[in-house]
């Protein structure tokens, strides 16, 4: 899985679009990074920038943002309503997919060190990237804002984590920067069947982590209870990692609970939705749906869809598209306006649509492409696709069995098999295009220049590496296709007898996939110079082929016995 992180730098300029555009232009210069949003605010004199990509590329873009902002923004002349202490005030990194928070913390600290050393800007690491617990809180790092920075640095009481520890002429213009690693923040509004802001606020106070002030009596107008320091005593809400408030939306003519979820790992979106629904119902209000503001990781919808499928005691082993559809309908994300995952999910927004994929073709177009004069897709891609069809058939039987009347107590058992089948299918679908990519690598190597001895050697090595990869891909197809037999066998033994023929066809597809992929292993192995590698792959492939043929024969005997009612 590709690692994706988000970066949300806030620069201290929200009025001069020339400066803002120059800063964001630096992001667009970095390959593999996609600029998603630029949100300037004139009153705050601050612009929130959002971009995503693979970690190293994002860190490079973030560094360029900080560098350009430091060149163009003079903090000595800056004024705005929002707290700030630097030209790039904050620069948080956020895990999106395929990466842990621990890994993001390391990237954030490396970024902070580079900014401090190369740009000579004081850097404070905050949130999860903080080196001490006090600095997890951004407000602590930014105490007194830019106006207090000189005193804080020169007093020696506030040494930055990286960069200069004194307030010199350069720091006077750049200020300081807070670099952090935090969880993804989801902004979500819950639509209510009321126009009462008071009711919306009450629901918000019921659920938000901060809760509401404790009162000396039962009425909201009673005096608040205060501690020994004179601060209000709070009654915590039911949802940790959330901030919420109620408001009325003129555009829609309804009240909403507006919520920021600051820790979706601890408090997922669907958990928040269910809790807001419960608290609203207790106050005689109904949640009609909700709207997500901005973008979300795909996992938000997948986790929600899986949750609601499980509540319905339905199989979780369905396509991601179906899972997301369930999430959208269950939480009413399309209540006020259409919800298009292609425009709201980060992973979809950064997909490269420039490359033509075989798996995106229609069945007819795929067949036509195969039948054309082009040598790709060839037998390797077809083998992977046959394996995917075999896994799909086994998964279909699992899903049909989970939904069979009278088998309700077994839905979870079949759901688990369906999930396994889906995972295998997805791997084989990926290998359809990867086999063609492997062939293209060989063609690219053959096209390298070979005029000089050095060029000949480079070409020779590239061809050898590409040829090895052209063995590894079909061999992987063999392994994955063979693993699908486990799902097929379970469905032959335990699945709906009415669908046993489908499981049998699945077995034949898997065997054909293994055998077809093995032909590609053998033919590509013939030209490999590294005979030890080639012989090892051919021998291992022969063993997988033998087991696949035996397993198919065994399963077809069972299938025919069930069909013939023997």
N, C-alpha and C positions, 0 to 999 in steps of 0.2 A: 504494500500500500504506500502510495506517495505521501510524504510528509508535507503538510500544509500548515502555515502559521499566518496569523493576521497581525498587522502593525497599525496602530492608531496614533500617530504623532499629532500633537496639538501645538501649532505655531502661534506666536504672539503677533499675529497680523490678520485682521478680518475685514479690512476696508480697502486696501490697495490690491486690486486684482492683478496688477502687473507683477507685484512681488509674489502673490499666491501662485500665479501661473508659472513663474520661474522655479518656484520650489517644487511644485507637482511635476514639472517637466523632467526633473531629475529622476523621479520614480519611473517614468515611462522610458527612460534610457536603459533601464536594467532589464535584460532578457529574463523571461520566466516570472515576472511580477505583473500583476494586474491591478491597476488603480480602480477602486470600486466607488469611492465617494469623496467629494470635497464639499465641506459644509462651513462656509464663512459666516461669522456673526459680527455685525457692525458695532453693536452695543458692547459686546464682550471684547471686541477687537481681537478675535481669536478664530482660528480656522481648524476644524477637526478633519483630518485626512485619514482615509481608510484604504489600505491595499493589502493584497495577499499573494502568497506564492510559496515556493520551497524555502526553507530556513536561511540558507546562505545567501540566496538572492534577495530575500526580504531584508536581511541585515545590511547588505550592501546598499540597498535603496534607502534604508533608514539612515545610514551614515551620511549619504549624499543629501538627504533632507536636512539633517542637522547642520551640515557644512554650509549649504546654500542659505539656510535661514540665518546662520551666524554672519554671513557676508552681507545680507540685505536688510536685516532688522537690527536697529540700534536700541537696546533696552533703555538707554538714558532718556529716550524720547517717547517711551511707550506708556499709554494709559488705556485702561479698559476696566469693565466691571468684573471680569473673571479673575480669580486669584492666579498669579503667575510669577515666576522668578527667572525665566530665560527665554531667549528667542525661540528655541524649541523647548517648550515648558515641560511636557511629558512625552515619553516615547515608549508605550507599553507593547510587549509582544504577547500574543494570545494563541494558544494551541487550537487548531481547528480540526485536523484529522491526522491519524497515523503517527502521532508524536506525544510524548508524555510531558507533564509539566516540568519534571526534573530536567529534561532535555532543553526545554524552552528557557528555563532559568539559566542554564549554562550559556546559551546563545545570547541572552540579555546581558549577562555579565561580560561576555567577550565584546559585545557591542559597546557597552559602557566604557570598558577599558580602552578600546580603540578611539572613541570620541575624546576621552580624557587625554590620551597620549598624543594623538595626531592633531586634534583640533584645539588642544589646550583649553578645554571647557570643563569646569567642575561638574562631576557626575555623581548623583545620589541614586543608589539602587533601592527600589521600593517594591511593595507587595511581596510576591514569592521570591523575587530576586534579591531582597534585602539581606544584608550580612548580619543585621541585628534586629531583634523583634520590634524595637521602637520605630525603625524606619520602614516597617511594613506599611505604616500609615503615611500616605502621601502628604497629609497636612503637617506632619512632623518634619518631613524633608523640606517642605516649602514654607515653614513658619516665618512670618513677617514679610513674606514675598520678596520681590526684587529689592525693595527699599531697605530691608534688613540684612541683605546678603553681605554687604561690605563689613558690617560689624560682626556678623556671625563667623565669617571666614577669618578676618584679621584677629579676632579674639582667641582663635585656636580652639574654641569650644565646639566647632562644627566642621570637622574635617571631612571633605567629600570622600567617597569611595575610590574615585579615580580623578585624575586631572589636578590642576593647581589648587593648592590649599590657601591661597591668598587672593585678595581682591586687587588685581592689577588692571592696567589700562584695557587689556583685551577682555577680561572678565566683565569689566564695566559695560562693554557694549554687548557681549553675548549673554551675560547672565549665566545661570546654571541650568542643567537638564536633569530630569528624573527619568531613569530608564528602568523599566519594570517588566515583570512577567505576571500576568493575571489570567484568571479564567475568562471565558467568553461571556460577555454581558448580553443578555437578551432583553430587549424592550418589547413589552407586550401589553396591549390594552384589552380589557374584558368588557364586552358590550352588555349593558343591562337593560331590562324592560322597564326602566323608570327614567324620569327626568330629574330626580332628586339628587343633587350633589351631596347633600347631607347623608343620604343612605349610602351613596357610593363611598364617601369618606369613611363611614362606619365600617363598611366591609373591608376597605383598605387597611384600617387600623386593626381589624380582627386578624388579618393574615400577615402583615409586614413584620419583619424581624423586630424592629424597634417597638412595635405595639402602640399603646396609648398611655397617657398619664393616669396614674392611680388617683381617684378622687376620695375626698373625705366622706362623701355620701353617695347615694345611688344615682344622682342626677348628673348629667354632663356639665351642668352649670355650677356644681359644687366645687369648692376649692381643691386644687391639686395637693397631693401629699408630697412633702419634700424631705430629703435626707438631711443629715447633720451639716452638709455643706450648702444647703439651700437649693439643691438641684431637684427637679421633679423626679419622683419615683415612677418608673415605667412598668406597665404590664406587658410582657413580650407577646408578640403575635405568634401565629402557628407555623409560619414558614421562614426558616432560617435562610440567610443569604438573599433576602428580598427587600426592596424599598417600594412603597406604594402610596398612592394618593387618589382621591376621587375628584372627578371634574365633569363638567358638562360640555359636550361637543356640539357647537352650533351647526356644523356641516351635516351631522347625522341626526340632530334633534334628540339625542339620548345622553344619559350619564354613563361614564366609564370608570372602571378602576384601572388606573395607569400604573404599571409595575415594571421595575428593573430587576431582573434576576441576575445576581452577581456571581452565582456559583451553580451552574446547571448540572454539574456532576453530583453535588450534594442535594440540590433541589431541582429536579428536572421540570421542564415546562408542563408536561401532562399532570404532574403532581400538583403544581400550582393551580392549574385549571380546575382540577377536581376539588381542591380546597376552597377556591374562590366560589365555585358553584355551591358547595355545602354551606359556606358562611352566608352567601347571598340568600339561599333558600331559607335559612334560619331567620332571616329578616324579611321574608315574604317577597323577595326579589329573585328573578330568574336571569341567569346568564344566557344570552341568546347566541353568543359566539365570541370570537376574539380576533384581534388583528396583530400581526407581528410587524414591528417597525424596524426597517432595515433588513439585514441579511442574517441568516442563521446557518450553522453547520448542518449537514445532512443528518447527522446523528440525532438532532433534536426531533425531527419528524420520524425517523426510523424507531427510536426508543418509544415515542408516543404511539405510533402505529402498532408496535408489538404489544404494548400495554393494553390497548383497547381490543386487539385480537384475542389476547389471553382472557380478558374479561368476558368476551363473547364465547369463550371455549372453542375458538377456531384455530386452525393450524397456522403457525407462524412461518411455515416454510413456503411462502409465496414470494413473488418478485418484489423488489424494492419499490417499484412504481405502485403496486397494489398496497403495500404497507403504508406508503406516504399518503395515498388516497384515503385510507382509513383514518389516518391522523388528521387530515384536513377536515373530513366530514365529522369526526368525533368531537373536535374542538371548535367547529364552526369557523374555521379560518377564512372561509369564503362567505361569511355572513353579510358583510357590508359591500364587498367588492370581490371580483375573482382573485383567487390565490393561485399563482403560477409558480411551481417549484423551480422552473428554469430561471426565473427572475428573482427568487428569494433565497435560494440555497447557494452557499458560497462555492461548493465544489462544482456545481453546474455553471456558475458564472465564470469560472476560470478554465473551463474545458477548452482544449484546442480543437476547434471545428474545421481547421484548415486541412487536416489530414483525412482522407477518405478511408473509412473503415468498412471491411467486408461485412461485419456483423450488423452494420446499420442498414444494409441493403434489404430489399424485399427478397422473399424466397426466389421469385422469378428472376430478379436482377442478379442475385448470387449465382444462380444456375447459368444465366447468360454469360456472366463474366468468366465463369469456369470453362464454359464451352468456347470461349473466344480464342484468338491467336496468342493471347498473353500466357506465358508459362506459369503465372501465379494469379489466383490461387491454384495450388496443385493438390496432390494426394495428401500432403501433410495437413493442410488446412481442412480438407474434406474429412480426414480422419478425426481431427479434433471436433469438428461439427457433428459427426456421427456419435462421438462419445457424449457430446453435450445433449443430443437428442435422447440417447440412452438414459442418461441421468435424469433428464426431464420427464421421461415416461415413468421412471421409478418414483419420482417426486409426485407426479400426478396421481399415481395409485395411492401414495401415502396421504395426500390431501383428500382424495375421494373417500378413503377409509376413515379419516378423522371426522368426516362429515356424514358418515353413514348412520341412518336411523337405527337406534338400538345399541350403537357402539359409543355413546356419549362418554362413558367412563374411560374410554381408551383414546380420547382425542389427543391428549398430551403425548402419549407414546408415539402415535403416528406423526404428530407435529415435529417431534425430535428427528425422526427419520426424514421428514420433508425438508427440514433445515439443513441436514447433512447433504441431501440431494441437491438443494439449491446452491450450496457452497461448491460442490463438485462441478455442477453445471457452469457456474460463473468462472471457475478456473479454466475449463475447457473452452468457453466462449472467448476468453482472453487469448488462448493459444491458437485460435483460428487465425487471428491477424498476426500473432507473433511468429507463426510458421512462415507466413509470407514475408514478414520483416527479416527473418533469418535468411531467406533466399535472396532478398534485396541486398543484404550485407555482403553476400558472396559476389553479386554483380557489381557492387560498389568497389570491392577489392580488385576484381578483374579489370576495372576501369582506371586503376591507379597508374601513374607513369612508370616506365621501366627502361628509361634511357641510360641512366648511370647505374653503377654497381650498388650505390646506396639506395636508389629508388627501387631497384630490383629486390633488395633485401627487405625493404619496408613493405613492398607489395606482397612478397612471399609470406611474411609474417602475418600481414592482414588477412590474406587468403586462408592461411592455416587457422587463425583465430575464428574467422567467419565460418569455416567448414566445421570446426568443433561445435560452434553454437548451433549450426544447422543439424547437428546430431543431438545436442542437448535438448532442443525444443521438442522434436518428436518423441524422444525418450521420456520427457516429462509428460507428454500426452499419453504415452503408454501407461505410466504410473498412475496418473489421475483417472484415466478411463477404467483401469483395472479396479481402482478403489471404489468405483460406482457399483461394482458387483455386490458389495456389502449391502447397499440400499436395495438393489434388485432382489437379492436373496431374501431379505426381511419381508419384502412385499409379496414375493411368491409364497412364503411360508405363512405370513400373518395377515396380509392385506385382503381387501375385498375380493372374494373369489370371482365376482363378475368382471373384474378388471385384470385377471391373471394373465390374459393374452397380451395386454399392454406391457406387463412386466417381462413377459417372454420376449417381445420385440425389443424391449430395453436391453435385455441380455445379449441379443444378437447384435445390436448397435454397438455395445461396449466391446464385444469380441472383435467386430470389424474395425473399430477404432484402434484397438491394440495392434491388430495384424497390419493394418494400413500404415500406422505410424512406424511399425518395425521395418517395413520395406524402406521407408525414408531413412531410418537409422543406418541400415545396411548399405544403401547406395551411397550415402554421404560419407560413410566410414571408409569406403574404398580409396578415396583420394587423400586421406589423412596421412601425413608424414609420421606423426606420433602414433606408432602402431600399438604401443602399450595402452594408450587411451582408447583407440579405436576398438581393439580386441575386447577390452573390458566392457565397453558399452554394448557391443554386439552380443557378447555372452550374457550379460545381464538382461538384455532385451529378449533373447531367446527364452530365458526362464519365465519372464512375464508373459510372453506369448503362449508358452506351454500351459501355464496356470489358467490363462484366460480361456483357452479352448476347452480345457477340462471343466472349468466352472460353467461355461455356457452349456456344455453337453449335460452336465448334472442338473442344471436348472430347467432346461427344456424337457427333460424326463419328468420332473415334478409338474411343470406347467401342463403338459399333455395329460398326465394322470388326473389333474384337477378338471381340465376341460372335458375329458372322457368320463369323469366321475367314477374313476377306478378305485 
